[in-house]
Amino acid sequence: MVNNIPVYAHRGASAYVLENSMEAFEKAIALHADGIELDVQCSKEGTVFVYHDLNLKRLTGVDKFIHDCTDEELCNFRIGRRTFFRFIGNKRIPTFEKVLEWANKHNVKLNIELKESLIDNLDPMIRLLKSQSLPKGSHVSSFHDVLLEKIKKECPHVETAIIVTRKFDWAALDAMKHIDAVHAHKRYYKPRFLQICEKAKKPMRFYAIDGKEAFLQRPHPVVAGWITDFPDRLAKKQPNRKKKV
């Protein structure tokens, strides 16, 4: 069965290149990803940066929260998994505007995950979504429903996706009019959850996909995307899909 389900590279091609770096995003497209999953947070000055952890220590060695850093600090930090790689490399934390400009230039879908640090500081992201155009097929996602409610209220044109956890109330999904789609770990690829989303007319995207899953061959019609560290593996599962050059 031939399918053409979009493939989103999780933090870029993070299995091969440092996560959430411009290099990881460029590598993902070289490996035929259709889109990029990335994480956004705000600096002390309200600039939106692309970074996963609330604390910078894991990739910069600096024990400091992003929201306590100035733009200058964040732009100057070198990132890497180890001190050695930070020392010899020149990878930096990109701003969301830089990534967005690149994505629009190359027509790359964005899955923009809103981190919890934005709960008290979402206005900078809202301003960006109102003033800038997202590539076709882009959307915002979050574990935090309050963020998605605010986005849908201020930017009704932007697609929203809730990332579900074990505590999620599936019975309430149909009534969540501010939610357009559901993102879930692949363990939720089960008839019960697929049917709930199909009935609610909310497409699903699944993450933690490694390319070995049996359901990739005959995906349920409600599936709208695969989120993976290995976009090249997913491309091989869909050999007839249109690939980016």
Secondary structure, DSSP 8 states (H G I E B T S, - for coil): ------EEEETTTTTTS-TTSHHHHHHHHHTT-SEEEEEEEE-TTS-EEE-S-SBSHHHHS---BGGGS-HHHHHH-B--SSHHHHHH---B--BHHHHHHHHHHHT-EEEEEE-GGGTT--HHHHHHHHHS---TT-EEEES-HHHHHHHHHH-TTS-EEEE--TT--GGGGGG-TT--EEEEEGGG-SHHHHHHHHHHT--EEEEEE-S--GGGSS--TTEEEEEES-HHHHHHHSTTS----
